[in-house]
Amino acid sequence: GAKNSVSIASVAFGREFDDFFVVLTDGSWECDGELHEELDKLLNDRGNRDDLVWVSLGPDDEFCLKAKNGRIWWGGVSDEISELLFDITDGNENEVDYISFGVDGSYFLTHRG
């Protein structure tokens, strides 16, 4: 029969060369380096569940992650990005497809709606 293969769903690099977060297609993940305190606490509070879709890290300690149930969490972002994410997720977090953080507060966001 066909084997279920697991591949990489997302790779994110953070502020330092060795800060990274890899999410696999089965929801499991691996990370290393210095993570934002809030992200580390969130992962621990969620019991380090293997239910992630993607994680995005930014050069200024920003982070955003999405779980398989559609829920997203973010932190370390500017007020502008936080307000935008609140507006988009109001009532439907599934509408955020992905966000990528750049330098000087820049970002790239894909969403539906």
Secondary structure, DSSP 8 states (H G I E B T S, - for coil): -------EEEEEE-SSTT-EEEEETTS-EEEES---HHHHHHHHHTTT-S-EEEEEE-TTS-EEEEETTS-EEEES--HHHHHHHHHHHTT-GGGEEEEEE-GGG-EEEEE--
